[in-house]
């Protein structure tokens, strides 16, 4: 049995992912296999000079009157891409094959698929499409046309129908390092559990990690025990030591992780970065204060069974259970208000620090939130911004 592949060391893996080296290599390999150039080295040099790997290549498909043109024009506006359609190819372009295609149109004959493919290939080879990317509207219309485009090396990264269908998950090495930030009650722990369950990443709650260190009576656990017992914040340097040790463990390095509960301010975020703990997906959960209060202030626990209930969303099933329910002091309204105020006092700087973060409307059904988060993790949408190496 072959030995498992060794995970990339944190600085090396972070460097490669930050500069998208894995994706760059994958894109170059795809181009080589599609175009099969006689001189692969010179072809790769020219490919790198074009610097267009992030340029959108999108097909907008759908039945007549389904809004293809509206969607294509919206995408062109927001991605600064070139719109290509049958109309633009026949009436707004001056191409070598345009006259031949117009002849078929004037005779009210169907334009051959091969001619359409050649016409599109000629247009997409122009420098504006190479640099800015393209939105191909209404083509291909059938499987034969799709095969012709593909054989010509025209392969869209995305397909739009009535929704955006992003490209397949990249085969380039990717280890999820996911960070959830949000106010109390925004659903971070639930979403972390769902992501961990589906994708086998390690679920790490910072607060729980500290409690486990105390329970296991580790050296660091003994140091933080007085703070936890007396309800004081644990010093950041001690938290970082425990957190770094856990995140650098083999399971986290191999499978990836989802972390919540840290950082809570920009200083903690900077400490994570200095320790080479750099998330590649950061999510900020947004939730109105009234929803936070509704979720947390009505939580109750059964002291006999340990079962958790909610006065509105999950009431106790029987009156005898209802009368013995207790409320955690943390869930009293005055304490919730303090925690929320602390979060919003620090979150703006943290949002600026993680400038590529994704914002989540957490005031929705948890499964809707999960689907959005999942799509952002495994199928990132095309990015207008080009990053130089």
PyMOL commands that set and color helices and strands:
alter all, ss='L'
color gray80, all
select helices_A, chain A and resi 10-18+21-35+40-50+68-79+86-92+98-106+113-124+127-132+143-151+188-199+206-215+219-229+236-247+250-255+266-274+289-297+319-322+329-331+333-353+366-378
alter helices_A, ss='H'
color red, helices_A
select strands_A, chain A and resi 56-60+82-84+133-137+158-160+164-165+177-182+202-205+257-260+281-286+299-302+308-310+325-326+358-361
alter strands_A, ss='S'
color yellow, strands_A
deselect
rebuild
show_as cartoon
